[in-house]
Amino acid sequence: MTAAVEAMAARGIRVLGVATATPHDRSWAETQHDYDYVLTGLVGLADPIRASVPGAVAECRSAGIRVVMITGDYAATARSIATQAGIADGDVMTGADLAALDDIQLAERLKTVTVFARIMPEQKLRIVQAFKADGEIVAMTGDGVNDAPSLKAAHIGVAMDKRGTDVAREASAMVLLEDDFGSIVQSVRLGRRIYDNIRKAMAFIFAVHVPIAGLALLPLFFGLPILFGPIHIALLEMVIDPVCALVFEAEREEDDIMRRRPRDPAEALFSLPMIVWSVFQGGAAFAMLATVFLVETWSGMPEMELRALTFFALIAEIVALILVNRSFSASLGEALIRHNAALRYVAAAITAVTALILFLPQAQALLNFGSIAWTDMVLAIGLGVMLLVLLEACKPLVRRLTAFAPRQERSLVLVP
């Protein structure tokens, strides 16, 4: 019988023993243990894992997320299921082994254990607390009433919607509408993408306002006529605001997003190195624009034509800053062809408004622009291209110096 149990358990089958007993009369015994049972047989229950689980576990591993299994199953069954799921090889600890360890010994064993079997509900809570005490960020999944304490104790409790109990859902921070482990991985991927896109938008905001502020102040220092009035600033903001609200929000994930180590929770959303990089982008743009502005001023270009040239050159450099900040790691070619419908609409709007200003005298009069020669438009576009090439060439060095990659901290997902 023991050999049969072991063989079934090794295949990942949950095994129940069935026995019968016949009382001699109706004087019932005080407990069921007082009867003499005869083994009838064994019942094996197969609960195959979802096909998506091995891939999800592998993705967790590449993302620096350690997956540990906690179950009440027999140890051999638990080990078999863990192997099928792709959970990393490691020690198997039973509830009896756990009960024999103090907190210090348990903390040491956590480093090698990947499967906890024959675990009691109160032991789940102890495991979660031990991982937290070891400095891990703990996410705990569960669906039963006895999972509620550990779900509440974890940093992130994740309950199941379809088969989860009300108590488990109330104790959790998140509820999965689809009872699939892969949904957790998709949530991690989406969270990392949102975090990246927020940082990209903030980097762009810092960078784009440096040349705008610089061009507003530059004429004052040299006693020259003011370049931009309220209407020009309003037009610029009509470019900047949709970019921040739509374009960067719609940016697709980075190619290495699930190959990074989890970031340190204490890490600033927008660090000092990123601010320096953003100011450098804006400073480079301002240096180019200021050079053209001063050279053309001293060469005698009329004020209204100079204003038009500087405005269009600024628009070209804003577009360059958008392309630079779309990705932390993509090459220049990838930055140009990456799919983003929102960017296409914004680019089409910028092109249409630019054409309207160039070919409609009333628009030029409204903006106080002079007619601009095609050679000057080529110069304006060329400034944008120069800035794009310069900043893209700086990216490899900047990635090493500014540490865009998150710190190598560990995270943990517990699967009951």
C-alpha positions as CSV (number, residue, x, y, z in Angstrom):
1,M,0.0,0.0,0.0
2,T,2.8,2.4,0.9
3,A,4.5,1.7,-2.4
4,A,1.3,2.4,-4.3
5,V,0.8,5.6,-2.4
6,E,4.3,6.7,-3.2
7,A,3.9,5.8,-6.9
8,M,0.7,7.7,-7.3
9,A,2.0,10.7,-5.4
10,A,5.1,10.8,-7.5
11,R,2.8,11.3,-10.5
12,G,1.2,14.4,-8.8
13,I,-2.0,12.5,-7.8
14,R,-3.6,13.3,-4.5
15,V,-4.2,10.0,-2.7
16,L,-7.1,9.1,-0.4
17,G,-7.3,5.8,1.5
18,V,-10.7,4.2,1.8
19,A,-11.5,1.7,4.6
20,T,-14.7,0.2,6.1
21,A,-15.6,-1.1,9.6
22,T,-18.7,-3.0,10.7
23,P,-19.9,-2.4,14.3
24,H,-21.1,-5.5,16.3
25,D,-24.2,-3.7,17.5
26,R,-25.7,-0.3,17.8
27,S,-23.6,0.7,20.8
28,W,-21.6,3.2,18.9
29,A,-18.0,3.7,19.9
30,E,-16.9,7.1,21.4
31,T,-14.6,7.8,18.4
32,Q,-14.0,6.4,15.0
33,H,-10.6,5.2,16.1
34,D,-12.2,2.5,18.3
35,Y,-13.3,0.5,15.2
36,D,-11.3,-2.1,13.4
37,Y,-11.1,-0.9,9.8
38,V,-10.3,-3.0,6.7
39,L,-8.6,-1.3,3.8
40,T,-10.8,-1.2,0.8
41,G,-8.5,0.6,-1.6
42,L,-6.9,3.9,-2.7
43,V,-8.5,6.8,-4.6
44,G,-6.3,9.0,-6.7
45,L,-7.5,12.6,-7.6
46,A,-5.7,14.2,-10.5
47,D,-5.8,18.0,-10.6
48,P,-3.6,18.9,-13.5
49,I,-2.0,22.4,-13.6
50,R,-3.0,24.9,-16.2
51,A,-0.9,24.8,-19.4
52,S,0.1,28.4,-18.9
53,V,1.6,27.9,-15.4
54,P,5.1,26.6,-16.4
55,G,5.6,29.6,-18.7
56,A,4.4,32.0,-16.1
57,V,6.7,30.5,-13.5
58,A,9.6,30.7,-15.9
59,E,8.8,34.4,-16.6
60,C,8.7,35.0,-12.8
61,R,12.2,33.5,-12.5
62,S,13.6,35.7,-15.3
63,A,12.0,38.8,-13.6
64,G,13.8,38.0,-10.3
65,I,10.6,36.8,-8.6
66,R,11.1,33.6,-6.6
67,V,8.1,31.2,-6.6
68,V,7.5,29.0,-3.5
69,M,4.7,26.5,-3.1
70,I,2.8,26.0,0.1
71,T,0.3,23.2,0.2
72,G,-1.4,20.7,2.5
73,D,-0.6,17.9,0.1
74,Y,1.6,14.9,0.7
75,A,5.3,15.8,0.1
76,A,5.8,13.6,-2.9
77,T,2.6,14.9,-4.5
78,A,3.7,18.5,-3.9
79,R,7.2,17.9,-5.3
80,S,5.7,16.4,-8.4
81,I,3.3,19.2,-9.0
82,A,6.0,21.8,-8.3
83,T,8.2,20.1,-10.9
84,Q,5.4,20.2,-13.5
85,A,4.9,23.8,-12.8
86,G,8.6,24.6,-13.3
87,I,9.2,25.7,-9.8
88,A,13.0,25.7,-9.1
89,D,14.5,22.6,-7.6
90,G,15.1,22.9,-3.9
91,D,14.3,21.4,-0.6
92,V,10.9,20.1,0.5
93,M,9.9,21.0,4.0
94,T,6.9,19.4,5.8
95,G,4.8,20.8,8.5
96,A,6.3,18.5,11.0
97,D,9.8,19.7,10.0
98,L,8.7,23.3,10.3
99,A,7.3,22.8,13.8
100,A,10.6,21.5,15.0
101,L,12.5,24.7,13.9
102,D,12.8,28.0,15.8
103,D,12.7,31.3,14.0
104,I,16.4,31.5,13.4
105,Q,16.7,28.0,12.0
106,L,13.6,28.6,9.8
107,A,15.1,31.8,8.4
108,E,18.2,29.9,7.4
109,R,16.2,27.1,5.7
110,L,14.1,29.5,3.7
111,K,17.0,30.1,1.4
112,T,16.8,26.6,0.0
113,V,13.2,25.5,0.4
114,T,10.9,25.8,-2.6
115,V,8.1,23.5,-1.5
116,F,6.3,23.4,1.8
117,A,4.0,20.3,2.2
118,R,1.6,19.1,4.8
119,I,1.3,22.7,6.1
120,M,-1.3,23.7,8.6
121,P,-3.1,27.1,8.3
122,E,-1.2,28.6,11.2
123,Q,2.1,27.5,9.7
124,K,1.3,29.4,6.5
125,L,1.2,32.6,8.5
126,R,4.5,31.8,10.1
127,I,6.1,31.2,6.7
128,V,4.9,34.6,5.5
129,Q,6.2,36.3,8.6
130,A,9.5,34.6,8.3
131,F,10.0,35.7,4.7
132,K,9.0,39.3,5.6
133,A,11.5,39.2,8.5
134,D,14.2,38.2,6.0
135,G,13.6,41.3,4.0
136,E,11.5,39.8,1.2
137,I,8.6,41.5,-0.5
138,V,5.9,38.9,-0.1
139,A,2.8,38.2,-2.3
140,M,0.6,35.4,-1.1
141,T,-2.1,33.8,-3.1
142,G,-5.0,31.8,-1.6
143,D,-8.7,31.1,-1.8
144,G,-9.7,29.4,1.5
145,V,-10.9,30.6,4.9
146,N,-7.7,29.3,6.4
147,D,-5.6,31.4,4.0
148,A,-7.1,34.7,5.3
149,P,-4.5,35.3,8.1
150,S,-1.5,34.8,5.8
151,L,-3.2,36.8,3.0
152,K,-3.6,39.7,5.4
153,A,0.0,39.4,6.7
154,A,1.6,39.4,3.3
155,H,2.6,42.7,1.6
156,I,0.2,41.8,-1.2
157,G,-2.6,39.3,-0.6
158,V,-4.0,37.9,-3.8
159,A,-7.3,36.1,-3.7
160,M,-9.3,34.1,-6.3
161,D,-12.6,35.5,-7.4
162,K,-14.3,32.4,-8.8
163,R,-13.4,29.8,-6.2
164,G,-12.2,32.1,-3.4
165,T,-14.2,32.5,-0.2
166,D,-15.6,35.8,0.9
167,V,-13.1,35.9,3.9
168,A,-10.1,35.4,1.5
169,R,-11.3,38.2,-0.8
170,E,-11.9,40.6,2.1
171,A,-8.4,39.9,3.5
172,S,-6.6,40.4,0.2
173,A,-5.3,43.5,-1.4
174,M,-6.1,42.1,-4.9
175,V,-8.7,39.7,-6.3
176,L,-8.0,37.9,-9.6
177,L,-11.1,37.8,-11.8
178,E,-9.5,34.8,-13.6
179,D,-8.2,32.1,-11.2
180,D,-5.0,31.8,-13.2
181,F,-1.4,32.2,-11.9
182,G,-0.5,33.8,-15.2
183,S,-2.7,36.7,-14.3
184,I,-0.3,37.6,-11.5
185,V,2.6,37.7,-14.0
186,Q,0.6,39.8,-16.4
187,S,-0.1,42.3,-13.5
188,V,3.6,42.5,-12.8
189,R,4.4,43.1,-16.5
190,L,1.7,45.8,-16.6
191,G,2.8,47.5,-13.4
192,R,6.4,47.7,-14.7
193,R,5.2,49.1,-17.9
194,I,3.1,51.8,-16.2
195,Y,6.0,52.7,-13.9
196,D,8.4,53.0,-16.8
197,N,6.0,55.2,-18.8
198,I,5.5,57.5,-15.8
199,R,9.2,58.0,-15.6
200,K,9.5,58.6,-19.4
201,A,6.8,61.3,-19.2
202,M,8.5,63.0,-16.2
203,A,11.9,62.9,-18.0
204,F,10.3,64.5,-21.1
205,I,8.6,67.2,-19.0
206,F,11.8,68.2,-17.3
207,A,13.7,68.2,-20.6
208,V,11.2,70.1,-22.7
209,H,10.8,73.1,-20.4
210,V,14.5,73.9,-20.3
211,P,14.6,75.3,-23.8
212,I,11.2,77.0,-23.5
213,A,12.3,78.8,-20.3
214,G,15.7,79.5,-21.8
215,L,14.3,81.1,-24.9
216,A,11.9,83.2,-22.8
217,L,14.8,84.6,-20.7
218,L,17.5,84.8,-23.4
219,P,16.2,88.0,-25.1
220,L,15.9,89.7,-21.7
221,F,19.6,89.2,-21.0
222,F,20.6,90.7,-24.3
223,G,18.0,93.5,-24.5
224,L,16.3,92.0,-27.5
225,P,12.6,91.8,-28.4
226,I,10.7,89.0,-26.6
227,L,10.4,85.9,-28.8
228,F,7.3,84.2,-27.5
229,G,4.0,85.6,-26.3
230,P,1.1,83.8,-24.6
231,I,-0.3,82.5,-27.8
232,H,3.0,80.8,-28.7
233,I,3.3,79.2,-25.2
234,A,-0.3,78.0,-25.6
235,L,0.5,76.3,-28.9
236,L,3.6,74.7,-27.4
237,E,1.6,73.4,-24.4
238,M,-1.0,72.0,-26.9
239,V,1.9,69.8,-28.1
240,I,3.4,69.0,-24.7
241,D,0.2,68.1,-22.8
242,P,-1.1,65.4,-25.2
243,V,2.3,63.9,-25.4
244,C,2.5,63.5,-21.6
245,A,-1.2,62.4,-21.3
246,L,-1.5,60.1,-24.3
247,V,1.8,59.3,-26.1
248,F,3.9,58.1,-23.2
249,E,0.9,56.4,-21.6
250,A,0.4,54.4,-24.7
251,E,4.1,53.4,-25.0
252,R,4.6,49.7,-25.2
253,E,6.8,47.8,-22.7
254,E,10.5,47.7,-22.9
255,D,12.0,44.5,-24.4
256,D,13.8,43.7,-21.1
257,I,10.9,44.5,-18.8
258,M,10.6,40.9,-17.5
259,R,14.3,40.3,-17.4
260,R,15.0,43.0,-14.8
261,R,15.5,42.4,-11.1
262,P,12.7,43.9,-9.0
263,R,13.4,47.5,-7.9
264,D,14.0,48.6,-4.4
265,P,10.7,49.9,-2.9
266,A,12.6,52.8,-1.4
267,E,13.9,53.9,-4.7
268,A,12.7,57.3,-5.8
269,L,10.3,57.4,-8.7
270,F,12.4,60.1,-10.3
271,S,16.0,60.0,-9.1
272,L,18.7,62.6,-9.2
273,P,20.6,60.9,-12.1
274,M,17.4,61.0,-14.2
275,I,16.9,64.7,-13.5
276,V,20.5,65.3,-14.6
277,W,19.9,63.4,-17.8
278,S,16.7,65.3,-18.5
279,V,18.3,68.7,-17.8
280,F,21.2,67.6,-20.1
281,Q,18.6,66.9,-22.9
282,G,16.9,70.2,-22.4
283,G,20.3,72.0,-22.1
284,A,21.5,70.6,-25.4
285,A,18.3,71.6,-27.1
286,F,18.6,75.1,-25.7
287,A,22.2,75.5,-26.6
288,M,21.4,74.7,-30.3
289,L,18.4,77.1,-30.4
290,A,20.3,79.9,-28.5
291,T,23.2,79.6,-31.0
292,V,20.9,79.9,-34.0
293,F,19.0,82.7,-32.4
294,L,22.0,84.8,-31.5
295,V,23.8,84.2,-34.9
296,E,20.7,85.1,-36.9
297,T,20.1,88.1,-34.7
298,W,23.6,89.5,-35.2
299,S,23.4,88.7,-39.0
300,G,20.4,91.0,-39.2
301,M,17.5,88.6,-39.7
302,P,14.2,90.5,-39.3
303,E,12.5,90.0,-35.9
304,M,9.3,88.3,-37.2
305,E,11.2,85.9,-39.4
306,L,13.6,85.1,-36.5
307,R,10.6,84.4,-34.3
308,A,9.1,82.0,-36.9
309,L,12.5,80.2,-37.4
310,T,13.0,79.8,-33.6
311,F,9.5,78.6,-33.0
312,F,9.7,75.9,-35.8
313,A,13.1,74.8,-34.6
314,L,11.8,74.5,-31.1
315,I,8.9,72.3,-32.4
316,A,11.4,70.1,-34.2
317,E,13.5,69.7,-31.0
318,I,10.4,68.9,-29.0
319,V,9.7,66.1,-31.4
320,A,13.3,64.9,-31.0
321,L,12.9,64.9,-27.2
322,I,9.7,62.8,-27.6
323,L,11.5,60.2,-29.7
324,V,14.5,60.1,-27.3
325,N,12.4,59.5,-24.2
326,R,10.1,56.9,-25.7
327,S,12.5,54.2,-24.7
328,F,15.3,53.7,-22.2
329,S,17.1,51.1,-24.4
330,A,15.7,51.0,-28.0
331,S,17.9,52.1,-30.8
332,L,17.2,55.1,-33.0
333,G,15.7,53.0,-35.7
334,E,13.4,51.2,-33.2
335,A,12.4,54.6,-31.7
336,L,11.2,55.7,-35.1
337,I,9.2,52.6,-36.0
338,R,7.8,51.5,-32.6
339,H,4.1,51.3,-32.9
340,N,2.2,54.0,-31.0
341,A,-1.1,55.2,-32.5
342,A,-1.3,58.2,-30.1
343,L,2.1,59.5,-31.4
344,R,0.9,59.2,-34.9
345,Y,-2.1,61.3,-34.2
346,V,0.0,63.9,-32.4
347,A,2.6,64.0,-35.2
348,A,-0.2,64.4,-37.8
349,A,-1.6,67.3,-35.8
350,I,1.8,69.0,-35.5
351,T,2.4,68.6,-39.3
352,A,-1.1,69.9,-40.1
353,V,-0.7,73.0,-37.8
354,T,2.8,73.7,-39.1
355,A,1.5,73.5,-42.7
356,L,-1.4,75.8,-41.8
357,I,1.0,78.4,-40.4
358,L,3.4,78.2,-43.4
359,F,0.7,78.6,-46.1
360,L,-1.9,80.8,-44.4
361,P,-0.9,84.4,-44.1
362,Q,-3.7,85.1,-41.6
363,A,-2.1,82.5,-39.2
364,Q,1.3,84.1,-39.6
365,A,-0.2,87.5,-38.8
366,L,-1.9,86.1,-35.7
367,L,1.3,84.6,-34.4
368,N,3.4,87.7,-35.5
369,F,5.5,85.5,-37.8
370,G,7.3,86.6,-40.9
371,S,7.4,84.5,-44.0
372,I,10.1,81.9,-43.6
373,A,12.3,80.6,-46.4
374,W,12.6,76.9,-47.2
375,T,16.3,77.0,-46.3
376,D,15.4,78.2,-42.8
377,M,12.8,75.4,-42.5
378,V,15.5,72.9,-43.4
379,L,17.7,74.4,-40.8
380,A,14.9,74.1,-38.2
381,I,14.3,70.5,-39.0
382,G,18.0,69.8,-39.1
383,L,18.4,71.1,-35.5
384,G,15.8,68.5,-34.4
385,V,17.6,65.8,-36.3
386,M,21.0,66.8,-34.8
387,L,19.5,66.8,-31.3
388,L,18.0,63.3,-31.8
389,V,21.2,61.8,-33.1
390,L,23.3,63.5,-30.3
391,L,21.1,62.2,-27.5
392,E,20.7,58.7,-28.9
393,A,24.5,58.5,-29.2
394,C,24.7,59.5,-25.5
395,K,22.2,56.8,-24.3
396,P,24.7,53.9,-23.8
397,L,26.9,56.0,-21.6
398,V,23.9,57.5,-19.8
399,R,22.5,54.1,-19.0
400,R,25.7,53.1,-17.3
401,L,26.0,56.3,-15.3
402,T,22.4,57.0,-14.3
403,A,21.5,53.4,-13.4
404,F,18.1,53.3,-15.2
405,A,18.1,49.5,-14.4
406,P,16.5,48.9,-11.0
407,R,18.5,47.7,-8.1
408,Q,18.9,44.0,-7.7
409,E,16.4,43.3,-4.9
410,R,14.4,40.1,-4.6
411,S,10.7,39.6,-4.6
412,L,8.6,36.6,-3.6
413,V,5.4,35.0,-4.6
414,L,3.9,32.3,-2.4
415,V,1.5,29.8,-4.1
416,P,-0.6,27.7,-1.7
